[in-house]
Amino acid sequence: MADYFIRFSSLLDVGTPDNAARALELYNHLSKAGASEEPPSDGFLLSIQPEHGGTQLWMRDDGTGDPERLIQFVRICAATFSLTGRWGFQFANTSDRQRVGAFGGGAHVLDLATGATVAWTYTDGWLARILDGGDPDP
């Protein structure tokens, strides 16, 4: 039996070192909420990146992660710290065994000022649709 994983790694600039410290508190609160869900969220790891002036949050999976939880966290940070501009990340769906259809991925872009999704893509089903003669851009 194969195990499946969602992998990602992204940075978010929250503007100041104080905001970065506050973001860790927001992350801890969100992680507690995710742990109490049934089933629990896979979540993600978070650390402050000092080599970027202490304002960058490094968000990444811990072997496997929860992209929806990551997006939720970024929206919370954007609203809390009045962030603007766009932020996005890519993710990969992988497996520890070679399986047909077990690999894919996607990307998601947010407008930080509004929290709205600007664009997203997900490759699950895309290849099969194209091979069946479907439109690559439905």
Residue pairs with C-beta under 8 A, 6 or more apart in sequence:
2 95
2 96
2 97
2 99
2 102
3 95
3 96
3 97
4 64
4 93
4 94
4 95
4 96
4 102
5 61
5 63
5 64
5 93
5 94
5 95
5 96
6 42
6 61
6 64
6 65
6 66
6 67
6 91
6 92
6 93
6 94
7 61
7 64
7 65
7 91
7 92
7 94
8 44
8 59
8 60
8 61
8 65
8 67
8 70
8 89
8 90
8 91
8 92
9 58
9 59
9 60
9 61
9 89
10 58
10 59
10 60
10 70
10 87
10 88
10 89
10 90
11 49
11 52
11 56
11 57
11 58
11 59
12 56
12 57
12 59
12 74
12 77
12 87
13 52
13 55
13 56
13 57
14 20
14 23
14 55
14 56
14 57
14 77
14 81
14 83
15 55
15 81
15 83
16 55
17 48
17 53
17 54
17 55
19 55
19 77
19 80
19 81
20 48
20 54
20 55
20 56
20 57
21 48
22 80
22 81
23 46
23 57
23 77
23 80
23 81
24 46
24 48
26 73
26 76
26 77
26 80
27 46
27 73
30 69
30 72
30 73
30 76
31 43
34 40
34 41
34 43
34 66
34 69
35 41
35 43
41 66
41 69
42 61
42 62
42 64
42 65
42 66
42 69
43 62
43 65
43 66
43 69
44 59
44 60
44 61
44 62
44 65
44 66
44 69
44 70
44 73
45 59
45 60
45 61
45 62
45 65
46 57
46 58
46 59
46 73
47 57
47 58
48 54
48 56
48 57
48 58
49 56
49 57
49 58
57 77
59 70
59 73
59 74
59 89
65 91
67 89
67 91
67 108
70 89
71 108
71 110
74 87
74 110
74 112
75 110
75 115
77 83
78 87
78 110
78 112
78 113
78 115
79 115
83 112
83 113
84 112
84 113
85 112
85 113
86 109
86 110
86 111
86 112
86 118
87 109
87 110
87 112
88 107
88 108
88 109
88 110
88 118
89 107
89 108
90 105
90 106
90 107
91 105
91 106
91 107
91 108
92 103
92 104
92 105
93 102
93 103
93 104
93 105
93 124
94 102
94 103
95 102
95 103
101 128
104 122
104 123
104 124
104 126
105 122
105 123
106 120
106 121
106 122
106 123
106 124
107 120
107 121
108 117
108 119
108 120
109 117
109 118
109 119
109 120
110 116
110 117
110 118
111 117
111 118
126 136
129 135
129 138
130 136
